[in-house]
Amino acid sequence: MKKHFTALGLSTLLLAGCLSDDPELTGALIGGAAGGLTAAAIGSSDEWIVGATLIGAAAGVLVARNSRTGECAYSDGAGGYYTDDCPD
């Protein structure tokens, strides 16, 4: 099963390069592939691989949205976060 996830992850990364029109979808594909590949590489169970793939996809979408708005999240030093313009 892990070989299938590795092949799926690599093909997803290749596909993501072709989808630059939709940054949220591209972010989800890259994040999901990275999460799944990482979990497979450390020898996780199939359930953990699926979970890591879903979490990676969600994180990829959020990063893409940040890129679209031009805002970045910063730690406020007290355990919270605030958004502001990203540095150039």
C-alpha positions as CSV (number, residue, x, y, z in Angstrom):
1,M,0.0,0.0,0.0
2,K,2.8,2.4,0.8
3,K,4.2,2.0,-2.7
4,H,0.9,3.1,-4.1
5,F,0.9,6.2,-1.9
6,T,4.4,7.1,-3.0
7,A,3.5,6.7,-6.7
8,L,0.3,8.7,-6.2
9,G,2.2,11.4,-4.3
10,L,4.9,11.8,-7.0
11,S,2.3,11.9,-9.8
12,T,0.3,14.5,-7.9
13,L,3.4,16.7,-7.5
14,L,3.9,16.5,-11.3
15,L,0.3,17.3,-12.0
16,A,0.3,20.2,-9.6
17,G,2.9,22.0,-11.7
18,C,0.4,22.0,-14.6
19,L,-2.4,23.6,-12.5
20,S,-1.0,27.1,-11.9
21,D,-4.4,28.7,-12.8
22,D,-5.9,27.6,-9.5
23,P,-3.5,28.2,-6.6
24,E,-5.8,26.7,-4.0
25,L,-6.1,23.4,-5.9
26,T,-2.4,23.4,-6.5
27,G,-1.7,24.1,-2.9
28,A,-4.0,21.3,-1.8
29,L,-2.3,18.8,-4.2
30,I,1.2,19.7,-3.2
31,G,0.3,19.8,0.5
32,G,-1.5,16.5,0.4
33,A,1.3,14.8,-1.6
34,A,3.9,16.2,0.9
35,G,1.9,15.0,3.9
36,G,1.3,11.5,2.4
37,L,4.8,11.1,1.2
38,T,6.3,12.1,4.6
39,A,4.0,9.8,6.5
40,A,4.9,6.9,4.1
41,A,8.6,7.7,4.4
42,I,8.6,7.3,8.2
43,G,6.7,4.0,8.0
44,S,3.3,5.1,9.3
45,S,0.2,2.9,9.0
46,D,-2.2,3.4,6.2
47,E,-4.6,5.3,8.4
48,W,-1.9,7.8,9.4
49,I,-0.9,8.2,5.8
50,V,-4.4,9.1,4.8
51,G,-4.7,11.5,7.8
52,A,-1.4,13.2,7.0
53,T,-2.5,13.6,3.4
54,L,-5.7,15.3,4.4
55,I,-3.9,17.6,6.9
56,G,-1.3,18.5,4.2
57,A,-4.0,19.3,1.7
58,A,-5.8,21.6,4.2
59,A,-2.5,23.4,5.0
60,G,-1.7,23.7,1.3
61,V,-5.1,25.5,0.7
62,L,-4.5,27.9,3.5
63,V,-1.0,28.8,2.3
64,A,-2.4,29.4,-1.2
65,R,-5.1,31.7,0.2
66,N,-2.4,33.6,2.0
67,S,-0.5,34.0,-1.2
68,R,-3.6,35.2,-3.0
69,T,-4.4,37.9,-0.5
70,G,-0.7,39.0,0.0
71,E,-1.0,38.6,3.8
72,C,1.2,36.5,6.1
73,A,0.5,35.2,9.6
74,Y,2.9,36.2,12.3
75,S,3.2,35.1,15.9
76,D,2.3,37.8,18.4
77,G,4.5,36.3,21.1
78,A,1.6,35.5,23.4
79,G,0.5,32.3,21.7
80,G,-1.7,34.0,19.1
81,Y,-1.3,35.2,15.6
82,Y,-2.0,38.3,13.5
83,T,-2.0,38.9,9.8
84,D,-0.2,41.7,8.0
85,D,1.3,42.3,4.5
86,C,4.0,39.8,3.5
87,P,7.5,41.2,3.1
88,D,8.7,41.7,-0.4
